Amino acid sequence: MESPPVVVGQRVRAVLDVALRVPSLFITDAILNLPHDASAGFLSLLLQLALRLLGVVASIVVLVLSRRALFKFYMITAALALAATSVLVSYYATLHLNFSRASYSAALGLEFLPSNGPSLWMTLIVLQLIFGIGFITLLQVQSYSQLIILDLLIPTVGFIIELPLGVQQILVFISALVLILYTVACLAFRFRWFYYSTKYTVLLLKHMYQVYGIQLMVEDAWKKIHFPDVLRVFWLTRLATQAVFLFYVVRESSSDAGEVSYFIPWNDLSELVCNLIINGCDSTLTVLGMSAVISSIAHYLGLGILAFIGSTEEEDKRLGFVAPVLFFILALQTGLSGLKPEERLVRLCRNMCLLLTAVLHFIHGMTDPVLMSLSASHVSSYRRHLPVLLVSVCLFVLPVLLSCVLWHYYALNTWLFAVTAFCVELCLKVIVSLTVYTLFMIDGYYSVLWEKLDDYVYYVRSTGSIIEFIFGVIMFGNGAYTMMFESGSKIRACMMCLHAYFNIYLQAKNGWKTFMNRRKAVKKINSLPEVKGSESREIDDVCAICYQEFHTSARITPCHHYFHALCLRKWLYIQDTCPMCHQKVYIDDDSKENASVSNNNGFVAPNEEPAQPDADREADQELEEQNLSEDDSVECDDEEWTTEPHNSTSEEHVSDDTDSLGE
């Protein structure tokens, strides 16, 4: 187990790894949002475009750096910033400080330095020492470090001995030139390391692309740079900065009006929140940041619901991925970031309503398997059933309330029609789930096997699937109308094609396949001979699928095994073989006459006579009976293996006779 200081150090490095990537997004967002000067010439526009492209590429390179390279980059940047600050402080002192009178003239009238001479130059010396030590430490200078500190102190010495102003400026210039040359020399000396590091990174990416493909390579880079966390911090920092600025503006306007208060009026507060929301999605990067925040909220919401209903499925933890992807697709589809501020707020609210209905549909997909497993396994604990039922009731009530509120405040349009259709579809899904849950609970309450249960469940689920398919077709028509007459776009057309393929074509194909498989299974079950009433109760065996006795009826396979009709039909949905011997389940007219002996336990159905074997078969059976009487350790399975070939032989003789008669 790692010690607490090590854990704290790892967490600090992880936080810095995220925080140091955020400025790259701010720079990229600022570059992308710069206004275009339409009056500029062609060369000027080309130069602006090249500079913007260079800035974006440099920001992206810094964003995708590894943690070690990122820390080194910021160390070099901080060292350069300290060197520039040292030079600016020296130049400022030559222009504004007067050591003879121990005073200075500041632009804003602020006097933050000491008023007497010795304290003033001592302060400058301490500042230059701090800048020099910081520069040496961050740049990791191993030689000539004392000369660097001396170079930074030379202009201060010129101030102290009161050299002429021109000489002081020359000293500042010489100190800055020496510092620049030394910095360039250090960076040039490290250029070799930078070249080999870049070459190694390129070769590593090339190898990953050849071995794993572009998808895994992007996923690996996505995880290494913690891109969702970076987007989340970027969006929240931007929002907090704008909130502070707007709060200051509102406070200043209130103070100008003669109202001094630490609290913002409700009208101003609502307007401030609306402005923050509008500015929070005014570009593609901010939309990505809002998607990251929605991802975090949806992730913890999904984990809370899974813990509440007691589910452990890993596939159900994808809500944190599905919700932001849907939000970003809706934003691109509606052109959210390019709308006017007032239209953007309305469109964002509409997209949030659509996203809410999609999240509720996903939550229903999480609760439905748990509901079915509790009812099918006949769990009697009310504490297990109550949370899932409560979530199901909420999934029914929330869409109804949302539809009522929207219909109360808005007139009918394509957006409201889509939200209402999604809400009605969700309510129908909940009704189907609760109906199936009730049927299974009724089946678990009685000890007798309910053979019609599978039919009722199939009818309920197929009805729900048909209604869902109809809603899919209606939503496709609504989207087509929106694309043709309201706001058509390439993204909307692509989404409609995906909707038509996944929600209409595949759903219809799978539904028809299920119907045909069920029809074939029912046809095969009906073709098998059946034992009913008291005859089924005389079978001294259980069903090999459900391990329950035969109370009402049983079906006999061509290989002479007994099963419940419901159990065998469920088995035939999956594969067309016998669960016991894996022979193909089929029935013809000749085998029906001989389907009397069960290989489960040698039971012969009452009122039925076994097929008469020929002379060779009777002789073999007499020998086998003698062997069985002599050795009691021989079991029934051996008898099955010896009798089955003779059955097949007799069947072959019968088929040959039938063929000869036909000829």
N, C-alpha and C positions, 0 to 999 in steps of 0.2 A: 504494500500500500504506500502511495506517495505521501510525502510530508505536506502539511498545509502550506508552507512557503512555496513549494514547487507548484502546487495546484493554483495558488494565487498568481504566481508568475505566468503560468500557462493562460489563465483567464485574462490577465492584463495584456499579454501578447495577442490573444484572440480579439480583444476589444480594440487594441491599436490597429490590428490588421484590417478591421472593418472601418474604423474611423479615418484611417489614412487614405482610404480609397474614395471616400465621399467627395473631397474637393475635385476629383476628376469629373464626377458627374455634374457638379456645379459649373465647372468651366465648360463642359460640353453643352449643358443646357443654355448657358449664357451665349455661347457662340451660335447655337442653332436659333436662338430667339433674337439675334441682332437684326435690326431693320435693314431692308435693302434700299439703296439709293438708286432710284430709277433714272435720275438725271445724269449719272456718271457715265463716262465713256466706256468703250469696250475694254480697253486695256485696264482701266481702273476696276471694272467689274471682274475681269479675269484675275487681277491681283488679289482682290478681296476674296474671291472664291478659293484661290490657292492658299491664302493665309488661313481662312476658316477650315479648309480641309486639313492643313498641316496641324492646326490646333486640335481639331477633333481626333486626328490620328495619334498625336502625342498624348492626349488625355486617355485614349483607349489603351495605349501601350502601358501607361502608368497604372491603369485600372487592372490590367491582367498580369502584372508582375507578381512573382512569387513573394512570399513574406520576407525572405532575407533580402532580395533585391529591392523590395519596396522600402524596407528600413534603411538600406544604404542610400537609396535615392533621396529620401527625406533628410538623412543626415548631411548629405552633400548640399541639398537645398538650404537647410538651416545654416550650414557653415557659410555659404554664399550670402545669405541674408544678414548674418552677423557682420561679415566683412563690409557689406554695403552700408549697414547701419553705422559702423565705426567711421567710415569715410564721411557719411552725411553729418554725423555729430561733429567731427572735426571741421568740416566746411561751415556748418552752422555757427560754431564757436568763433570762427574768424570773422563772420559778418555781424554777429549780434552781441558778442560778449566783449566787455571792456574791463580788463583786470585792474587797471589803475583806479577806476571808480567803483569796482566790484558791483557792477550792475549790468543789465542787458535790456534790449528792447525786443519784446516779443510781439508777434502779429496779433494775438488774441488778448494781450495784456495780462497773461498769466505768468506769475513769478514762482516757479516751482523749484528753482535752484537757490542755494544759500546766497545771502546778500553780502558777505565779506569775502575778500580775495582769497586767502588760504583755503577756506572751505570750498570755494568754487573750483580752484584748480585741483584740489584733492579729490573732489567728486568726479572731475573729468578723468583723472588718472585711474580711479577705481573702475569707472565705466570702460575705459580702454583695456584695462587688465581683464575685466570680465569678458569683453568681446574677443580679446586675443586668446584667452584660455579656452573659451567656447569654440572658437574657430579651429584651434589646434586639436581639441578633443574630438570634435565632430568629423573633421577631415582626416583624423588619424595620422597627424604629421609626426614623423619619427626623427627628422633631421631639421636643423636650422629653426627649431621652435623658438629659441630665445631671440633670434634675429627678427622673427615675425612680431613678437611682442614689442621689441625695441622699435621696429618700424611703425607700429601703431602709436607709440608714445612720443615719437619725434615731434609731431605737430603740437602736442600739448606742451612739450618743453619750449617750443617757440612761443607759445602763448605766455608762458610763465616769465621768460626773460624779456618779453615785450619787444619782439622783433618787429620791423616794419610790416604793414599789412600785406604788401606785395610778396615779401619773403615768406610770411606765414601761409599765404595761398600757394606759393611754390612748394613749400614743405608738404602741404596737404596733397598736392598733385603728385609729388614724388612718392609719398607714402602709398597713395592709391595705386600708382603704376606698379610699384614693387609688389604690392599685394595681389594685383591682377596677374602679373607675370608668374608669381609663385603658384597661384591657384591654377592657372593654365598648365603649368609644368606638372603639377600633381595629377590633374585630370588626364593629361597626355600620357603620363606614366601608367595610369590605370586603364588606358584605352585598350591595352592588350587583354586585360582581364575582362573588360566589357565585350570585346570581340569574341573571345572564346566562350563566354557565358551565353552570348546571343547565338552563336553557332551550335552550342550544345542544346539550347532550348529548341531551335529550329529542327535539329535532327531528332530530338525526342518527340516533338509533335508529329514529324513525318512518320516516325516508327509507330506511334500510337494510331495514326490514321491508317497505315497499312495493315496493322494487326487487328485493331478494334473497330475501325470505321469512324466516320465523322460524328455520329450520334453519341457514342460513348466518350469520344474525345471532348465534345462540347459539354457533356454532363460532368465529366471530371473537372474541367476548367470552371464550370458553374459552381461546383461544390468547393473547390479549392479557394476561390476568391470570395466565397460567401455572398454571391451577388444578390439574393433576396434580402439579406440583412443590410447590405450596402444601399439598396434601393429604399428600404424601409427607413433607414436613418436619414438618407437624403431627403425623402419626402417630409418626414416629421421635422427635421431641422429647418427646411424651407418654410413649412407651415408655421413653426414657432417664430421664426424671424419675421414673417409677414404679420403674424398676430401681434407681436410686440410693436411693430411699426404702426399698424392700424390703431392699436390701443392708444399709442402716444398721440396720433392725429386726432382721435376722438376726444381725448382729454384736453388737448390744446384748444380744439374748437369749443368745448364746453367752458373752459376757463375764459376764452375771449367773450363768450356770451354772458359772463358773470356768474356761472354756476360752477362752484368748486365742490367736487365730490369724488370720493375714491371708488364709487360704483358707477357703472355704465347703465344708462336707462335701457329698459327692455327693448325698445324699438331700435336703438343704436346697436345693442348686442346682437339682435337677430340679423341686422344688416351686416354687421362685422362677420358673423358666422357664414352668411351667404357669400360674402366676398372671399372669405378664406376657401370655401368649397369651390367657388368658380376659379380662383387662382390655383387651386390644387390639381387641376386637370387641364391646364392651358397649353400643354405641350406633350409630346409623346413620352418623354422621360418622366414627367410628372404623372401621367397615366400609368406608366409602369410602376412608379413608386406607390400610387394608390392601390394598384393591384397587389403589390407586396404586402401592404397593410391589411387589405381584405383577406389575403392568404393566411396571415397570422391569426386574424379573428376567426376565420372559418376553420382553421386547424384546431384551435383550442375549443371551439364550439363542437366540432365533431368528436374530439376526445372526451368532452364532458358528456355528450349524449351516449357514446359507447360505454362509458363507465356507469352511466345511470341505468341503461337497459341491460348491462351485464354481457356485452358482446366482446369477443376477443379476435374477431376477424381482422387480418392485416389489410385486406382489400378495402375495408370500410373506412380506413384512415386517409383516404385520398381526397377528402373534402377540401383540405387546404391547397390542393392542386387544381381541382375542378373549378372552384369558385373564382379564383383570379383569372384563369384562362377564359372562362365565360365572360367575365367583366371586360377583359382586354379585347376580346373579339367583338363584343357589343360596342365598345368605344371606337374601334376601327370601323366597324360596319356603319355606324351612325355619324362618323366624322366628328367626334366629341370635341377634340382639342382645337378644331378649326372653326367652331361656331362662335357667334357673338356671345358676350357674357350672359345676357338674359336667356337666350336660347340654350346655352350650355347648361345652365342650372335646371331648366325644365327637362332637357334630354337626359341629364344625369339622374334625375329623380325617376324618370321612366325606365332607364336601364337598371336602376336599383330594384324597382318592382319586378322586372323580369328576372333579375338575378335572385331575388328572394324566392320566387316561385320555383326556380331551378334548384336552389338549395333545399327547399322543402321536398321536392321530388327525390333528391339524393338522400335525404334523411329517411324518407319512406323506404328507399332501397336498403338502408341500413337496418331498419326495424322489422321489415317483413320477414327475413330469414329467422330472426330471433323469435318472432311471433309464431312462425310455423314450427320451429324446433320445439318450443315449449308445448304447443298443442299436440304435436305428433308423438312426443316422448312422454306425454301424460304427466308432466310435472305438477305436483299437487300444492306446491308452496305458493301462497298468494303474494308473497314478497317478490317472487320472480315474475309473476304475471302483471302485477299492478304497474310498475314503471313502463313496460312496453305498451300496455293499454292506454296509459296516460299520454304517452307520446303520440300514439295513434289518434287519440281524441283531439289532441292539439293540432295534429296535421289535418284533421277534418275541419276544425273550427277556424284556424287562422286563414285559410284560403277564402272561406265564406265571409269573414270580417273584412279581408282585403278587398274582395269584389264589391261588397256593399259600400265601403267607403269610397272606392274609385268611381262607382256608378253614381254616387251621390254628388260628387264634385266635378265630374268630367262628362262630356258628351261622348257618344259612341264614335270611335275611330278605329283604325287598324291596330294601333298599340293597345287600346283598351280591350279590343276583341281578343288579341293574343293573350293578354294577361288573364282574362276571364276564362278562355279555353284551357289554359294551363291549370287554373284553379279548379275548374270543374273536373278535369282529367284526374287531378290529384285526389279530389273527393271520391271519385269512382274507384280509384286504386285502393284507397283506405277501406271503402265499403267491401270490395272484393276480398281484401286481406282479412277483415274482421269476419266476413261470412265463412271463409274457409277455416279460420280459427275456430269459429263456433261449431262447424261440422266436425272437426277433429276432437273438440272437447266433448261433444255429444257421443262420438264414437268411443272415447276413453271412459265415459261414465258407465256404459253398459259393457258387460263382460263378453257378450255374444258378438261374433264377427259380423260387421256390417258390410255386406258384399257390394251394395250400391254406393258406398262412400266414394269410391274412385270416380264413378260416373258423375256424381253430384259435384265433386271438386273440379272435374274437367269441365262441366257445363258452366260453372261459375267463372273459372279462370278464362275459358274461351270467350265467354261473353265480355269479360273485361278487356281481353286482348282485341276483340273485334271493335269495341268502342274506342280503344286507344288507337287502333289503326285508322278509324274514321276521323278521329281528331287530328292525326298526323296528316291525312289528306287535306282536311280543312285548313290546317296551319300552312301547308304548302301553297294552297290557293290564296291565303291571306298574304303570304310573303311575295307571291307572284304579283298580286295587285299592288302591294307597296312598292315593289321594284319598278313596275311599269308606270305608275301614276303619281308616286310620291317622291321617293328618294332611291333611285337605282344606283348601284355601285358594283364593282367587280367582286368585292369581298362578300356582299350580300348574295350575289349570284353563286359564288363558290359555296357559301353556307347552305343555300337552297339545294344545291346538287348533293351535298353531304347529307342533308336532311332527307332528301328523296331516296338516297341509297340505303342509309342505315335505318331510318324510322318508317319507311314505307316498303321498299323492295325487300330488304332482308327480313323485316318483320312478317310480311306476307309470305315469303318463301319458307321461313321457319314454321309459321303457323300451319301452312298447307302440308309441310313435311310431317309435323306432329299429327295432324288429322289423318293422313294416309297411313302412318305407322300404327296409329290407334285402330284405324279401320281394319288393317290387315291382322292385327293382333286379335281383335274381336272376332273376325271371321275364322281365324284359326282356332280360337277357344270354342266357338260354337260348333266347329266341325268335330271336336273331340267328344268321345262318349262320356256321359255323366251318370254318376251314382247319386241318388237322392234319398231323403227320408231315413227310414230305419236301416236301409242298406248301408248308407254312409257312416252311421254310428257303429256298425259292426266291423268297420275297418280298424284293425288293431295296430294303428300307426298314427303318426302326426305328419302334417305338411312339412316337407323338407325346406321350405322357404321361411315360413313364419313360426314353425314348431308348435302349432296349435292343432287340436283334434278336429276331426271332421264332424261337425254338428248337423249341418243342413245338407250339404252336397259336396261332391268332389269331381274333378275332371281326371280322365285317364289318358296319358300320352301314348303314342305308338310304341314306345319302349316300356309300357306297362308300369308307369310310376303315377302315384296319386298326388294331386295338388289341389289347393283351393283355386277356384276360377280367377278370383281377384289377384291372388299372388302370382299365378302363372301369367296372367295378362301383363302385370307390371314387369315381369321378367322378360316377356316377349317384346316389350318396348325397346329393350336394350340389345338382346341378341336372340336369334332364332334357333336355339339349342335347348336341350333338356338340362335343367340345373343339376341333375344327378349323374347322368352318364354322358352328357354333352353330345347326344345324337340329335340330328336335325328333327325338329318337330314338324311333321307333316302327316296328313291323313289321306289315304285312298280307300276305295270301297273294300278291297280285299283285307287290308289290315284292320278295318273296323270289326270284321267278323271274328278276328283272332285276338282282339284287345281285351282279354279277360283276366290274365294272370298279372299280378303286381310284383315287380322286383323289389319293392320296398320291404315286404315281409312275407311274400309268397301267398298273399291273400287272394282268394277267388271270389269274385262278385257273386252274390246270391242270384239264383234263378238263371245262371249262365253255365254253359257246359264248355270245358276247355276244348281246344281244337284237337281232333283225333290224329295222332301221329301215324306214320307208316310203320311197316314191320321193323325196319332197321332202328327207327327211333325208339320203339317199344323195347327192343332188346337192350339198347343202350341205357334206357331208364331203369330196367330191371337190374342191370349190373351196378348202376349208380346207387340204387336203393340198398342193394346188398352191401356195398362199400360203406354207405352211411350207417347201416345198422352195426357194422363191425367197428367203426371208428366214430365215436361221438364228438371228437374234436373238430370235425369238418363243419364249417359254418355255411350259412345260407348264401353268402356271396359266391362261394365256389360253385354252388348249384346254379346260380345265375349264369356264371361264365360257361357252364357246360350246356345249359339249356338254350341259351341265346343263339348259338350257331345253328342248332337244329331248327329253331324257329325260322331263322333266315333261310335255311335250306328248304323247309316246307313252303315258305313264301315264294322261293324261286321256282319250285315245282308248280305251284298254283299259277304263277304268272306265265310259265312256259305253256301250261295247259290252256290258259286263256288265249295266249297268242295263237296256239295251234287251232283252237276253235274259231278264232277270228279269221284265220286263213281259209 
